[in-house]
């Protein structure tokens, strides 16, 4: 069982499933469906995370479980496999889709790059606090805004508020990962600047804003009461997981429990839409 879990974690399949679930939730909320975009979101996440964990980029103290030769060979396989199908899917979805991809592609490519000048390293990943906001924006853009723009969905209050909610949700569930790296992260992050407790408070504040936004959307009938309850309950679960977050938690706590919060949210919304 542990070997299976390690396989899904080390190959970044689990995080890719989480991204896919966020996209599928967007389908439920906005009423479109395209399996090609869903597969693209899964494979592009798989590519991006394996790309950023290439030995030339990753920090060994953060990815100790990813340092063996077998894991590196798997990363190369999934990297080239996902890249091939990403090109095929992008071509089949058309030029409009490719244009919408330019920004996240640029962010993903340059994010891990570091330039050394006079023994000093320069790169966007070394800019204080930027990492977590780039992650939140990119995930929100690819899983929600991009497909809506592709289908020319009207840019109204519901779409803008949903993007804002998605951004805050990814931001809130990314903070635990910075708490995990509190004692070893070399770049300036929220936890190692304001402390673990204050970081949790910030995450809870993000979740609180989401709940307020959900109430407004429910009042204006942008979402049904059942969907509202599904989303609201998933936010409460996130709050509980954040409460139990600390730097001493096992890797499984973060790689399985925290990462699965997106999956839980999708399943609750799916159940709400069915019933």
N, C-alpha and C positions, 0 to 999 in steps of 0.2 A: 504493500500500500504506500509506504513512504517513498519507494523508488518511483512509483507512478506520479506521486505528488511532486517530487523533485524534478521529474522529467517535464511536467507541465509548467513548473516555475522557471526552471533553468533555460527552457527554450522560449520563454515568454508567451507561450500559448495561453496561459491563464489570463494574463493582462490583456491579451488580444480578444479573448472572449468577453472580458469586461467592457472593452470599447465597443464590441459588436452589440452587446446588450443595451448600451446607451443609445446606439443608433436605432435599434429595434424599438426602443421606447419612443424615439422621435417619430417613427412610423405610426405608432399607436396614437400619439398625441395629435399628429397633423394629417393623418389619413392617406399617406402615400405608401407605396411598397415597391421596392426594387431589390431583388436578391443580389444583383450585380454590385450595387453600392454597399450592401451589407458585407459581401465577400471582400470587397475592396477595403472597407474599414478594418476588417479582421486582418487581412494580409498586410496592409500598410502599417498597422500597429506592430505586427510581427516583424516587419522589415525594420522599422524605425528603432525599436528597442534592441534588436540584435545588432543593428548597425552601431548604435551608441555603446554597446558592450563589446565591441571588437577590442582585442588586446591593446591596440594602439591608443584607445580612448579611455577605457574604463579604469577606475581606481580599485586596486586589489583589496584595500581595506573595506570597500563597500560591497564588493561582489566576490567574496571568498569562495562561495559555493559555485562560482562560474569560472574557476581558474584551472580546471583540469583540461587535459588535451581532448578528452571525449566530449566535454561540454563545448569547447571551442570548435570542434569539428561539426557538432550539431548546429551551432550558431551559423557557421559558414553555409551549411546545407539549407537551413531555413532562410537565410539571407538571400541566396541566389534563387531559391524556389519562389519566395514571395515576390522578389523583384520581377521575375519573369511574368508571373500572373498579374501583377500590378500594371505592367505595361500593356498586357493584352486587354485587361478590363478597362483601363483608361481609354484605350483606343476605341473599344466597342461602345463606351458611354459618350464619346464625341468630344469635339474641340471645346465646347462650353464647359464640360466637366473638367477638362485638363486646365483651362484657364483658371477655374475656381480653385485648383489644387496648387497653384504656383506659390502662394504664401506659405502654407504648411510644409511644402517641399523645401522651400528655402530655409525655414526655421529648423527643420529636421536635419538638413545637411550641415549647416554651419554651427549648430548648437554644440557638438562635441569638439569642434576644431579649436586648437590652441596654437597661438603663434608665440615663439620665444624670442625676445629681444633683450639683450644685455642681462641674461639669466632671469628675466621676468616673463611670466606667462600672461598672455592676453587672449581673451575669448569671452563670448557672451555668457558662457556657463560660469565664469568667474565674477560676473557682475553681481553684487550683493542683492539678494531677494528676487532676482529676475527669474530664476529657474522655475519656481513654483507658479508664477504668473504666466510664463510661456506655456507650461504644461496645461494649465487650466484653459488658456485661450485656445490652444491647438486642439485639445480634446473636444471642447465645446464647439469649435468651428467645424471640425470634421464630422462629428456625430450629430449635429443639429443644424447649424447655419448653412453649411455647404449643400446638403440635400434639399433644404427649403429653397435656397437660391437656384438650385438646378431645376426645380419644379416651378419656379416663379411664384412661390407662395407670397401672398401680400405681406409686406413689411409693416405689420400692425403691432398693437400693444402686446398681444398674446405672444407673438414671435419674439419680440424684443425682451419681454419679461422671462420667457422660457430660456432664451440664451443666457440672460443674466443669472437665472436660477441654476442652469447647468454649470456655468462658470464658477459660481460660489460653491456648488456641490463638489466639483472636482478640486477646487482650492481647499475645501474643508477636509476631504479625505486624503489630500496630499500632505497636509501638515503632519499626520502621524509618521509618515516616512522620514520627514526631516527630524522628528523627535527620535526616531530610531537611530539616526546618524548623528545625534546630538554630540556624542563624545569623540567622533572621528571625522566629521565633515570639515574640510579645510576651507570651504567657501562660507561666506556670511549668510546664514539662513535666519528665518524667523525665530526658531527655538533657541539657537545659540546667541541670539541678540536680546530677546525679551524674556527668555526662560520658557521652560516646559509648561508651567501652569498658565501663564499668559497666552501662550500659543494655543492651548486648549480653549481658553476663553474666546480667542479670536475665531477659532473653528466653530464654536457654538454660536457665536454672533452671526457668522455666515449662514449657518443652518436656520437661525431664528429669522433672518431676513428672507430666506427662501420660504419659510412657513407663512410669513406675512404676505408675500407675493402670491402664494398658493391660495390663501384666503380671498385675496382680491380677485383672482381669476375665477374662483368658485362662485363668488358673489355675482360676478358679471357673466356667469354661465359659459366661460371659456373652457372649463373642464367640468365633468360630471362629479357628483358628490362621491361616487364610488372611486373614481380616479384620484380625487382629492384625498380621500382616506388612505388609499394605497401609497401615494406620495408622502403624505404626512407621517404615516407609520414608518416608512423607510427612513425618513429624516430622524425620527426618534431613535431608531436602531443605530443610525450613524452616531448620534449623540452619545449613546451608551458605549459604543466601541471606542470612541475618542476618550471617554472617561477612563477606560481601563488601559489606555495607551501609556507606555513609559519606555525608556531606552533599554530596559532589561528584558523586555518581552522577546520571545523566540522569533526566529525568522518566519515561522509558519503563521504566527499571529498577524504579521504584516502581509506576507505573500498570499495567504489564503483568506483570513478573516477580513482584513481591511480591503484587500483587492476585490473581494466578493460583494462589497456593498453595492456596487453598480449592478451586479447580477440580481441581488435581492430586490433592489428598486424596480428593475424591469419585471421580475416575476410578480411582484405585488401589483404593478400597474396592469400587467397582462391578465391576472386574475380579476382585477377590478373591471376591465373591459369585457371580460367574458360574462361576468355576473352583473 
